[in-house]
Amino acid sequence: MNENINIAENDGLYEHYKFIATTGQEPLRVDKFLMNFIENATRSKIQKGIKNGGVLVNDKVVKSNYKVKANDEVRIVLAHPPHENLLIAEDLPIDIIYEDQDVIVVNKEAGMVVHPGHGNYSGTLVNGLIHHVENLPKNANERPGLVHRIDKDTSGLLVVAKNEEALTYLAKQFFDKTTERLYYALVWGDLVEDKGTIVGNVGRSLKNRLQMSVFPNGDFGKPAITHYKVLERFTYVTLVECKLETGRTHQIRAHFKYIGHTLFNDERYGGNKILKGTTFTKYKQFVMNCFSILSRQALHAKTLGFVHPKTKELMRFESKLPQDMLDCVKKWRKYATHID
């Protein structure tokens, strides 16, 4: 009996995930491949899904030992719709700093997921938004109101569209790279130059699919450009302003790791370890105290500028550094003044 049964017509089944293996993908067991892709998923759950016939490669059911190869299409199908498609309005505290008939500008707190996904089906910004506004327009990914996003543990500004016209108009600005987006980041190390530009395609890592990597030769990923300038130096860490020319997933995080200046306390990219400094016990304790104060990557979406979809007025919004990042910077500033 052929273990790879063709079920191209999946009546009654709903697609939850779809991944295309890159051209650089080395043969890898499908259960391990999916472990790298799906955040918060356990191997036992993945293997159970495979056993139940819920994992397809190129529209065929496979077993756990199937080895994913370059350009394979891997899909997870289940008998129920994705939870993120079953959106429930929730009365959540949202820091709205501007709102009119067309747009909402939100100052998102760190720790809030922007939209539902695996392991985060409630308590997201979108859950709160659909409680605040009925009939938000859905983007190409069926996500109400969203024209861009920021990571769960990144704080700062987001613009949300309240109608189809606003969604289309704002989405085109992001596509054309005409929006203004400035971020503040605290990074490991002392940057050599006061300002610079990081250029390199950003795409999923070929080793750890939960990370993004930089591919300087342009063989994988999508073009990405980050401009930066140094705001303050604290010997072992540096506060920088980042201006995004493109908006790739984890762009700032991946770009700064690529140039050897990983974001401070960025666990996913290794910034939650002491990457610069001394071997003194007091220094190690100081850094651990800073990690406790700022228990996330040191990244804040500080400035957002766009042309209003209806009035065509240029709008620009600023967000103060949140208290956790502010306190961490203050500690480093004080520490740096006592270094010989």
HELIX and SHEET records of a PDB file:
HELIX    1   1 VAL A   30  PHE A   37  1                                   8    
HELIX    2   2 ARG A   43  LYS A   51  1                                   9    
HELIX    3   3 HIS A   83  ASN A   85  5                                   3    
HELIX    4   4 LEU A  125  HIS A  132  1                                   8    
HELIX    5   5 GLU A  164  ASP A  176  1                                  13    
HELIX    6   6 GLN A  251  TYR A  258  1                                   8    
HELIX    7   7 GLU A  267  TYR A  269  5                                   3    
HELIX    8   8 THR A  281  ILE A  293  1                                  13    
HELIX    9   9 GLN A  323  THR A  337  1                                  15    
SHEET    1   A 4 TYR A  14  ILE A  20  0                                        
SHEET    2   A 4 GLU A  73  LEU A  78 -1                                        
SHEET    3   A 4 VAL A  55  VAL A  57 -1                                        
SHEET    4   A 4 LYS A  60  VAL A  61 -1                                        
SHEET    1   B 2 LEU A  28  ARG A  29  0                                        
SHEET    2   B 2 LYS A  67  VAL A  68 -1                                        
SHEET    1   C 8 ILE A  96  GLU A  99  0                                        
SHEET    2   C 8 VAL A 103  LYS A 108 -1                                        
SHEET    3   C 8 SER A 155  ALA A 161 -1                                        
SHEET    4   C 8 LEU A 299  VAL A 307  1                                        
SHEET    5   C 8 GLU A 180  TRP A 188 -1                                        
SHEET    6   C 8 VAL A 237  LEU A 244 -1                                        
SHEET    7   C 8 ILE A 225  ARG A 233 -1                                        
SHEET    8   C 8 LYS A 195  VAL A 199 -1                                        
SHEET    1   D 5 ILE A  96  GLU A  99  0                                        
SHEET    2   D 5 VAL A 103  LYS A 108 -1                                        
SHEET    3   D 5 SER A 155  ALA A 161 -1                                        
SHEET    4   D 5 LEU A 299  VAL A 307  1                                        
SHEET    5   D 5 LEU A 314  GLU A 318 -1                                        
SHEET    1   E 2 ASN A 201  ARG A 204  0                                        
SHEET    2   E 2 MET A 212  PHE A 215 -1                                        
END                                                                             
